[in-house]
């Protein structure tokens, strides 16, 4: 369930009877809340882009030399997981539904065609992988880890669910304690925040939303040491004793 910025402020104030919200202007508090929420989403994107995952269409490009600026459409993207051909013009080679291999600028040859670069939130085809002249990939469907909307009013609902709201409440309470020069309380808040963040990271890392992963078949070890000098067969497990 979503909670509002005002609820976060109230919870932060309630962390200590000594907290005085007047020490920090409301506009600055909203900026803090917005940044703290983005930090949580960034950590989620780093550990598992599917946790705060979303899918959307890119804009359409006018020719094979065009690019897709995902900062504009769909916007608010933290991390890109995949790209799939959505529409085409003519017969570019890739067809609708084909996956695009996303590569870095330094080592594009590590993936096979069709490939695309991603730099600064802009997707561009590698060479002629996404078409030439009148035959080109026009638009993509991308899967990504989204970025939360900026918090600008106290009545605005956060994108982060209530179950992880303390990841915003605790650092906001820390600001209030710092402004009132209470270092002992800051230390306790830091410990609580770090513990909760580790729990969040563990939760995000194992999140699969019901997806199954293939099992890797490994030959069972016999538990017996091979004769000295015996060659290790390809695919055989190495037993270190």
N, C-alpha and C positions, 0 to 999 in steps of 0.2 A: 504494500500500500504506500502511495506517495505521501510525503509530508511537505508542509510549506516552509519557506525560509523563516517565517516568524516562529514556527514550532521549534526549529533548530536553535534559534536565538534564545527562546524560553528555556529549552533543555540545557543549553550551555550556561545560562545564568543560574539555573537551579543546582549546578554542580557544586557551588559553594555559597554560603550565606554572605561571604565577603565580596562577591562579584558585583560590580557596578557597571551596568551597560552604558552609562553616560560617559565612560572613559573612552569609548570608541564611537565615532559618528556612524549613523545607520548606513550611509552610503559605503563607508569603508567595510563595515561588517558584511554587507551584501557582496562586496568584492571578494572578501576572504572566503565566504561560503562558496561562491562560484569557483574560485581557484581550488579549494579543497575538494570539491566534487569532481572537478576535472582531473585532479591528481589521482583520485580513486579509479576513475575510468581509464586513465593512462596506465595505471598498474594492472588493471584487468586486461587491457589490450596487450601489454607486454607479456603476460603469462598465458593468456588464452583469448585470442581475438574473437572467438565465438561466444564468449560469455555475455558481452554487451553487443552481440552481433545483430546486424541488419543487412538487408539486401535492397538494392535500388538500381534503376536504370541511369546510365550516363546521358549526357546530351548527345545529339547526333552531330557528326562532323561532315563537312561539305565535300571533302575529297580525301584522297589517300595520304595527303601530307598533313592532314589535320590531327589534332590531339584532343584528349579529353581531360578537362580540368575538374577533378573530383572535389576540389575545395569549393567549387561553385555549384556543381550538380553531381551528387546530391547534397554536398556540403557537410561540414561538421564530421569529418572522417579522421579517426585516430590511426587505425591500422587497416591495411587492405589484405584480405585473405585470398580472394580469388576473383577472376574475371571470366565471363562466358559471353560468347557472341550472341547478341540479341537481334540485330538486324543487319542486312548486307545490301550492297548495291551491285548488281551484276553477278559475276561468279569469281570472287576473289581467291578461292582456294579453301579457306576456312568456311564452314557452313554454320547456320544457326544452331546453337547448342554446343559448339566446340569450346573447350576450355583453352584459355590463353595462358601460356606459361609466363609468369612475371619474373623478370631477371634484373640484375644489377648492370650498371654501365660497364663495369670492368670485365665481367665474365659472362657475357650473353651466350657464349658457345656451350655453356654447361647445361643448357636446356635445348630441346628440339622445337622446331616451328610448329604452330604459330607462337611467337614470343612478343612481349611488350616490355618496355622500360617503364619504371615508375620513379619519378624524381620530383620532389617538392609538391606532391599531390597531383602531378600531371602524368597521364598515361600516353605513351607514344609507341607505335609499332617499331619493331627491329627490322631495318631494311625494308624489304617488300613482303614481310611475313603477313601483314594484314591487308595486302592488296596493292594494286597499281592502277593508275589512270582511272578509268570508269568502273573498275571492279575492285571494291574495297569493303572492309568491315565498317559499318556506319555507326553502330552503337553497341554498348556492352551492358550486361547485368553484372554488377559488382557485389561481392559480399565483404563486409567490413565491420570493424569495431567502431561504434559511433561515439561521438563526442557530445556531452550534455550541453543543453542551451545555457547561455549565461544567465545568472540570477540578477535581476534588476529591481525587483519589488519584494516587499516582505510577504505579500500574499501569493507569490508565485510558488508553484509546486516544484520540488526537486525531481530530477530524473531518477536519482538513486532511490531504491526502495527503503522502507523504514527499517528493515532488518540490519542494514549497514549504516544507518544514519549516524551512529556514534563515531564513524570515521570522519565526520564533519563536525559533530558536536564537540568532541574532545579537543581537536586543535583550536576551535573557536574559544573554548573554555581556557585553553592555554594562553591565548592572547589576552584575555581578561586578567588572568593571574599575573602575566608579565607586566601589564600596564599598572598593576597594583603592587608590583615588587614583592611577589610571594614565590621565591625560587623553590622552596620545598614542595609546594603544590604543583609547580611546573614539572618537577622531576617525577612525581606520581602520575601525572597526566601523560607524560611521555611513555612511561612504562606500560600504562594501560593501553595507550594508542598502539605501541609497537606490538603488543600481544594480540590485539584485535586485528591489526594489519596482517600478521602472520597467519591468523585463522582465515582471513579473507583470501590471501594468496593460495593457501591450501585448498580452499573451497573452489576457487576459480580454476586452479590447475587440474582438478579432477572432474570438472564439469563437462559432460558430454551430451546432456539433454536426451538421453536414451540411445545415443549412437553406440554401435558395437565396433570393436576393433578386431582385425584379423589376428589369429594366434600364429606365432612363429614356431614351426615344427623343428625341434632340436632333438637329435638322437639321444637316447638315454645313456648315461654313463654307466659303465660296468662296475666301477669302483676298483678295478684292478689296474695296477701300474704296468704299462707296456714294457717289454724288454729294453734294456739299455741300448740306445742307438737305433731303435726301431723308428721308421719314418711315421709321421703323423699323416693319416689319410685326409684328403680334402673333405671338409664338412664334419670331421670328427671333433668331438669336444676335447679341449685341452684340459687335463687334470693336473693341477699343481698341488704337490704334497711336500 
